[in-house]
Amino acid sequence: MTGLDGLRGLCALYVLLFHCWAYTFRGFPRYRGPEWLSWLGFGRLAVVMFLVVSGFSLATAAARNDWRLGSLSEYARRRAWRILPAYWAALVVSLVIAWTVVRQPHSAEPTFESVVVYTLLLQDLIVAPTPNGAFWSISVEALLYGLLPLLVLLCRRIGPVAMLAVVTVPVIVVGVVVFDGSPPQDDNWLAPHLVPAFAAGVVAAAATGERFRRVPWALLSVVAAVPVGVLVVQQGSRWMVGNYYWLDLAVAPAMTMFLLAVVNGRPAALIRLLDSRPLKRLGSFSYSLYLIHLPVVVVVTLKLVIPRFGRGMTSFTVTTLLAGGVSLAGAWLFAKLFESPFQRHRSWAELKNGRRPELIDAGRHPANR
């Protein structure tokens, strides 16, 4: 769909830059670098954007089919086929780096429990030393994928807007009543409060028809984003990190309307940028880039750059060039090995035979038996 690959590519690139920034300046969220680089401090929000886009992408076909998802087993198989091979390969790479080169900052060395927990994508539910700090969101996504059939069913039974209210109100009530307005900012059990962002993407899948094209989505997204942006600027990054629970909820409407602006082809200048060849190419391996970039950044910063240059602008520049270049090139190759084959082929039989799906189908046609 128009602009989505480029949008995914930009989000993955931003997360890469965020980590280069966070590991080369001291004290995040008490940022001590130059103010003109402070715009790089919103890596968490890029992940929220990923969740909105995921909800939209996975629900689009169901929305066009009267909110019917089809076979649950086939849906589960397709999701596993798409995300697990590259994820498991990245897990192996991350474990090797953590055990032989350098472990992830703020985490102990991965254990056998880590291997089990991360292999089964349970890291959002079970605490274990991480081999890759970016993997937290992969578990969240997997849990939300499991929730999608229920969200689609609710859309069919009570409507998309009511479904969004059903999943959002409990999150707000828990935050206000159970946690007295100050939910803990742990690294686990994030999926429950991120359900509304994913569900907002699902609702957006119902707003792509001709009658929605004239809605000024881009303007509405700016209007929705301004109060949140002003609050974050006033309160600072430390406040932001301590209030991700509420911030994730607050930015979801702006992100959803921005996504709708993109998929409806406006503004034209942005669409031309997102559909440019470099960004579309980047989007084609954005999942691989997200999976492998952080161990690369950690190795470059902690083993090469900081021991030589200390922390600061020089380290950020060198890290961005070196770790960024290695991550981009590595992700492109990684995608060739562990993503593309599973996108081109729809089953082990097709993958084993090394033929395109249409050739396999032709071979099974009665006329060719």
N, C-alpha and C positions, 0 to 999 in steps of 0.2 A: 504494500500500500504506500501511496505517496508520502515521502518524508520519513517513514518510520525507521528504515535502516540507518539513515543519516542521524536521526535523533538518538538511536541506540549507540551509534558510534561516538557521538559527542558526549553522551553520558559516561561511557566507558573511559574515554580520554580524560574527562574531567576527574573521575575517580583516580586515575593514574597520577594526574597533576596534583591532586589533593594529597596523596600519599608522599609524593616527592617533597611537597611543601611541609607536610606535618612532621616528617622525619629529619628535616634539615634545619628547622628553626626550633628553638627551645620552647617548651612549656605549653604546647597546645593542650587544652583550650586557652591557656593564658598566653596568647600569641605575643611574641616579642620581635617579630620581623617588621619589614616596612609596611606601612598602611596600604600602599597601592597594591599589595599582593593579598590583602585580607579577603578578597573575593574568592580565593581558593579554599576557604575554610568550610565549605558546605558539602563535603563529600557524602554525608548521610542523606542529604536531600536528593542527590543524584540517584541513590538506591531507591528512594521512594518513587522517583520518576520511573525507574525500571519496573516497579511493581504496578504502577498505573498502566504502563504500556503493556505489561504482561496480561493483566486482566482484560484489557481491551482486545488484544490480539487473540487470546484464547476464546473469548466470548463472541467474536464477530460472526462466525458461522452459525452459532446457536441463535443469536439475535435475528438472523435472517431466516431461520427455520422455526419461527414461533417459539423460541427459547427451548429448543430440544437439542441436547448435546449428542445424542446417539448412544452407541454402545459404550458403557463405562469401562469395560475391559479393554476395548480398542483405544479409548481415550488415555487410559493409564499406560498402555503399551507405547503409544506414540510419545507421551511425555517422557517416559523412561528412556526410550530410544533416542530422544533428542538431547536430554541433559546428562545422562549418566556416563556415557563413554568418555566424553571430554572431562567431566568432573572427576571421575576415578583416575584418569591419567594425570590430571593436575594434582590430585591428592598424592599420588606416588611421587611425583616430582617434588612437591612441597615437603613431604616427609623426608626424602633423601637430603634435601637442602637443610632442613631443620636438624637432622641427626648428624650431618657431616660438615656443614659449613657454619651456619648460624641459626639459632632458634628465633622465633618471632618475639619482638619486644613485648614486655608486659605479660609473658606467658612462660610457663615451665616448658622443658623439652617434652615433645609428644611421647606418650606412653602407649602400651598395648590397648588400654581403654580408649585412647584417642583414635587409634586405627579403627576400632569397632564402631565407635560413636560416629566418626566422620564418614566411614564407609556407608553406614546405614542412614546418613543424613539426619541424625538425631541431635546435632550440636545445639539447636535452639532449645531443646528440651533437657539435655543432660550436659552438665559442665565437665569439660575435659580439656587438657592443654591443647592449644590449637597449632596445627602445622602451617596454617595460612589464615591470617586475620580477616581476609575478605570472604572466607567461606561461611560466615554467619548468615549472610543473606541467601545463600543457596539453600540452606535448610528452611529458612522462612518461606522462600518461593515454593519449595517442594510441599510444605504443609498447606500453603494456600492453593496449590494445584489440587490437592486432595479435597479442599473445601469447594472448589468451583462447581461441581455437580449440584451441590445444595444451593449455591447462589443462583444458578441457572433455574433450578426448580422453583425457587422463591420468585424469581422474575416472572415465570410463567403463571404462578398461582396468584400473586398479589401485585405484580408490577415491579419494574426496576427501581423506581423511586422509593416505594415502600420497602423493598429489599434493602436498599442502602440505609434507610432509617433503622431497620431491624438490627443490622450489624453495627451501626454507629452508636446508637443510644446506649447500649450496654457498656461500650468502651468509655464513654463519657461518664456514665454513672459509677463505674468502677474507679475511674480516676478521681472523681469528686468525693464519693462516699467512702469507698474502701480505703483509698490512699490519702484522703483528706486534701486533695488537690496537688499532692506532691508524690507522684508515683516513683518508685525506685528506678534508677537508670542502670539496670544490669545489662549484661551481655547476652542473656538468655531469656526465653519466654517473650520474645519480641513479636512473634507472629500474631498473637491475639489482638494487640493494639494496632497492628498494621493491616488487619483485615479491611477496614474502611477504605484505605488507599487502593487496595486491589479491587474491592467491590466498586469503587468509583470508576475504575477502568472498565469493569463489566457494564455498568450503566451507560458509559460513553458509547459502547458498541450499539446501543439503541438510538443514538443521535447522529447517524451518518447519512440519513436519507436526504432527498432533494429539499424537503421543507426545512432542514436545519442549516443549509448552506449559507443562507443570508444572515444567520445569527452572527453578531460581531464577537466571536469567541475570543479572538486575540485581545480585544479591548477589555472584555469581561475578565479574562485571566489576569491582565495587568491590574485592574481594579481590585480583584480578590487578593493579589500578591502584595500590593503596596502596604496595607496595614501590618502584615506579617513581617515584611522587610523592614519597615520602620521600627517595629518592636525589637527585632534582632539587632539592628544597628544601635539602637538606644541602650539595650541591655548588655550587649557584648557576647563574645563567643562562649565564655564560661557559662553564662546564663543559658545560652542556646543548648549546649551539651547537657546541661542539667534539666532541660525541659523538652527533650526530644519527643517524649510521649505526646505532649500537646502540640508541638510544632509539626510532627508528622501528620496529625489530624488537620491542622490549620492550613498547611500548604496543599493538601490533596485537592481541594476545589480549584485552586489556581492551576495546578498541574493538569487536571482533567480538562479544563477549558482550553488550556494551551494545546493539549493533545488534539482536541476536537478542531481547533484552528488549523493545525497541521494537516490532519486527515481530510479536512474540507478544502484544502488548497490555499489557505490564506495565513499570513500575507504572502504575496507572490515572491517577494525578494527572499524571504526565509525559506520558502519551498525550493527555490532555485539553489540556495546554499545547501540545504539538506539533501537534495537530489543530485548534487554535484558528484562527479565520479570519485574524488578522494573520500568524501564522507560516506558514500554508499559502499565503497570498498572497505572502509574502516568498519562500518556497521556489519559487514558480512562476517567479520571475525571478532566482533565486540565481546561475545561470550568468552572466547578464548583469552582475549586481552584481560578481561575482568578476572578470570581464573588464575592466570599465571603472573600477573604484574607485581603483586605485593612481595613475594619472595625475592624477585629480582631487585626491587627497590631496597629491601632490607639488606641484601648482600652488598649492593653498591654503596649504600650510605654507611653502614656499620663497619664494613670490612675495607672499603677503598677510599671513600671520600672524606668522611669525618676524621679518621685518623690522620689524614694529610692536611685538610683545610679547616678543621673545626666545624662549628655550626654557623650558618649565616648565608648571606647572599651568594657567595662564591660556591659553597656547597650545594645550594639549591640549583644554581645554574648548571654545575657539572653533573649533578644527579639527574636533572631533567633531561639533559642531552644524552648522558650515558645510559641511565636506567630506562629512560623513555625510548631511546633507539633500540636497545636490546629487547625491551618488552614488546614493542610494535613488531619488530622482525620475528621475535620468538613466537608471538601470538599468531602471526600469519602462517608460519610453518606448523605450529601446533594445530591450528584449525584445519590445515591441509591433511594432517595425519589423523586427527581425532574428532573433527566436526564434519567436514565435507563428505567423507564416505557415508556417514550415517544420515546425511541430508539427501544424498543422491540415491541411496538404496533404502528400501522400506522394511527389509527383513534380513535375517542371517543368510537366507538362501540367496537373495540378490547380492548381498555383500560378498558371500563366498564365491559366487560365479563371476563377480566383477563386472556385471552388465547392468545397463540402465534399466529402470523399472519397466519402461515401455517395451524393451526387448524381451524381458522375462515374460511379460504379459502376452506378447506376440507368440512366444514359444509355447505358451500354454493354450493358445487358441485351438479349438478342435481341428481347424483346417491345417494346422502345423504339427499335429501329433504324429 
